[in-house]
Amino acid sequence: TLNVVNELFRLTLSPRRLAAIAAELGADVPFFLAGGTALVEGVGECVTPLTPLAPSWPLVIVKPATGISTAIAYSALDALPNRQPGEATAAWLLGGRRCANDFEAVVQDVPEIWAAWALLDDAPEREPDTPPRLCGSGSALFCWVRDHAAGARLADRARQAGAGKAWV
């Protein structure tokens, strides 16, 4: 929306100014100015583009009806013992499919999320050796699938099981 308003009204705001406005709107907003694959640091204002992993793989994303407060999730994350910040990012940069998400430990007690996780984990369409992962601080989850047709079957099954909204 910021990019469109900038263009439609010929505001000629610089990328730096747009990023500053985006950061005022929310921590996730600066990423969406450029999108793509990126490492996001700080409170969301430091966005470093990354080379996308190749090949690209189809994903199934399931969004349970329940939500997670970002503030509560971050507070709980900060309280985790023995957490090593940066491990999840390092795993992603080493090959993507071995990625991890520290927030998974935070949301393990949310039944709706872990029911959806179990459904994805047990799915025969899921790519082997790639467990489901939490998206950001939650509550959406994703898993890699073999192909688009397998993803469509899994997404349909997730919706029918009441796991939430699902997309390939």
N, C-alpha and C positions, 0 to 999 in steps of 0.2 A: 504494500500500500504506500509506503514511504517513497519507493522508487516511482510509482505511478503518479503520485501527487507532484513529486518533483518535476516529472516530465510534462504532465498535463498543464500545470500552471507555470511552466518554464521558470522555475525557481532557481535553477542552476546551482543548487546546493552541492558542495563538494562531497566526495565519498566520506571524508573525515567528519564533516558536519552531519551527514545522514547517520553515520555510525553513532555520533554523540546523541542525537535525537533518539535513535533506536535503543540505546542503552538506558535512556530515561524511561522508556516505555516498558521495558522488561528485560531480564537477563538473557532470555533466548532470542530476542528480537534482532540483535546485530548479525547473528548467523544467517538469518533469512534475507538479508540484503544481498548476499551473494549465493548462498546455498551451496550445494555440492558436498564434497567430502572435506571436512575441516576439523582441526583441533581447536576446541574452544576452551579458553582458560580465563582466570580471574573470576569475575562475576558475570561472564558472558561477553565482555567487551573486547577481549583479545581473541580474534578469529584468524587462524593461520590455515590457508588452503593446503590440502594434502592431495597427492596424486591418488585418484580412485584405484581401488584394488582391481586387478584384472585376473580372470574374467569376472564380469558381474554375475551375481547369483540371484535367482528369484527368492523372495522372502514372503512369509506369511506373517502379518502383523495382527495381533488380537488385542483389542482394547476392552478389558472388563468394565462393567458399569461403574464399579467403585473407583474413586480417585484417591490420590495421595497428595497431601499438602507438601509443596516443595520446601517450605520453611521447616516443617517437621522432619522431612526426609533428610535434609542437610544437617539439621541438628543431631539427629540420630546417627548419621554417618560420621560426624565429627567425634561422637562419643564411642565409636567402635574401638576396642582394644586391638593393638598390633596391626592396624591398618597401614599399608604402605602406599601412599598416594603415588600415582604414576604407573603402577603395575598394569592396570587395564589398558592404558594408552600404549605402553610398550608392547603388550601382547597384540594389540591391533596392528601396530606398525610392523610387527614381525610376520604378519600373514592374515590378519583379519578374522579368519574363522576361529582362531584361538582366543578371540577377545573375551573379556570378562567385564563385569559391572559391579563395583563395590556396593551399589545400592541394593543389590539382591539380598544381602544380609539384613538390610533394614526392613524390607517388606515381606520377609518370610512368614510373619504372623498374620498376613492379610489373606483370609481364606479364598476370596474370589480370584486374587492374583495367582495363588499357588494352585488352584484348581485349573486355571487356564494353562499354567506352566506344565502341569502334569499331562494335560491333554496334548499339548505340543510335544512334550518329551516322549510320550508313548506312540506318537504318530508314525506309521510306516513310511509316510511321504517325506519325513524329515531327513535331511542329508545326514549320513552316519558321522559320528564323532563331532557333531556340532550341536550342543545342547541349546535349548531355548535361552534367550537372554532378555533382560529387562531393558526397555528403551528409556534412556535418561534416568530420572529419579522415579519413573513409573507413572502410571500403572500399566501402560501398554507393554506387550512382550512381542518378540519376533523369533522366528527360526528360519533357517535356510531349508529350502526344499529342492528336490531333484530337478524339477522343471515346472513350467507354468500350470500344466494340467494337474500335476500332483498338488500344487499349491491351491488351485481352485477347489479340489476335493477336500483338502484339509480346512480351508476357510469355510466351506459350506458346513462341514462337520462341526467346527467350532461354534458357528452361529446356531446350528440346530441343538447343540448341547447346552446352549445358554451361557457360553463362555464370554460373550460380548460381541462387539462389532468385529468384523474380520475382513482383511484385504490381502490381495496378492500383490 
